[in-house]
Amino acid sequence: MSKEIRLILINCLIFTYILHNINLYAHIIIMSYDFHAKAKQLIKSGHLVSFETIKKHYKNEPALVMYFDNHSPISVSKEKWAEYGEIIMTVTDIF
């Protein structure tokens, strides 16, 4: 294999690696953003059935876990409790 072909292949591999990592990080950022947007949208549209605080739910410790009639449970960390509490109190009649 010639030196030029090897350089082209190496450059293609590097380019593919960079694109993959950009896509991976963009996906993580978008998922984090969509997660809170989805939770708030579900609450505002009346799909929240109940909620509870627990010691640990996945990476959130402690966690506010919200249960919906059309979605799997969503948990948020303690730093977001006040924000979600305001939305829950103004939109639902759970209290």
C-alpha positions in Angstrom: 0.0 0.0 0.0 1.4 3.4 -1.0 2.1 6.1 1.5 -0.6 8.4 0.0 -3.3 5.7 0.4 -2.3 5.1 4.0 -2.5 8.8 4.8 -5.9 9.1 3.1 -7.2 6.1 5.2 -5.8 7.5 8.4 -7.4 10.9 7.7 -10.7 9.2 7.0 -10.5 7.3 10.3 -9.7 10.5 12.2 -12.5 12.3 10.5 -15.0 9.5 11.2 -13.9 9.5 14.9 -14.4 13.2 15.2 -17.8 13.1 13.6 -18.9 10.3 15.8 -17.8 12.1 19.0 -19.5 15.4 17.9 -22.7 13.5 17.2 -22.4 11.7 20.6 -22.0 14.9 22.6 -24.7 16.7 20.7 -27.1 13.8 21.4 -26.3 13.9 25.1 -26.9 17.7 25.2 -30.2 17.4 23.2 -31.4 14.5 25.3 -30.8 16.5 28.5 -32.7 19.5 27.2 -35.6 17.4 25.8 -35.9 15.5 29.1 -36.9 18.6 31.1 -39.0 20.0 28.2 -40.9 16.7 27.9 -41.5 16.5 31.7 -42.9 20.0 31.8 -45.0 19.4 28.7 -46.5 16.3 30.3 -47.3 18.1 33.5 -48.9 21.1 31.7 -51.0 18.8 29.5 -52.5 17.1 32.5 -50.8 13.7 32.3 -49.2 13.8 35.8 -50.9 11.1 37.9 -48.7 11.3 41.1 -45.3 12.0 42.4 -43.0 11.1 45.3 -39.6 11.9 46.7 -37.2 9.0 47.2 -33.6 8.5 48.3 -32.3 7.6 44.9 -33.6 7.1 41.4 -30.9 6.4 38.8 -28.4 9.3 39.1 -30.7 11.6 41.1 -30.1 11.4 44.8 -32.5 12.4 46.4 -35.1 12.4 43.6 -38.5 13.7 42.8 -40.1 11.0 40.7 -43.2 11.9 38.7 -45.6 9.3 37.3 -47.6 9.9 34.2 -50.5 8.1 32.5 -48.8 8.0 29.1 -45.1 8.0 29.8 -42.5 6.2 31.9 -41.6 7.8 35.3 -39.3 10.8 35.2 -37.1 11.8 38.0 -35.4 15.2 38.7 -32.7 16.1 41.2 -33.3 18.2 44.3 -32.0 21.4 42.6 -35.1 21.3 40.3 -37.7 20.5 42.9 -38.9 24.1 43.4 -39.2 24.7 39.6 -41.3 21.6 39.1 -43.3 22.2 42.3 -44.4 25.6 41.0 -45.6 24.0 37.7 -47.3 21.1 39.5 -49.2 23.5 41.9 -50.4 25.8 39.2 -51.4 23.2 36.7 -52.7 20.2 38.6 -55.2 19.4 41.4 -53.0 16.7 43.0 -52.6 18.7 46.2 
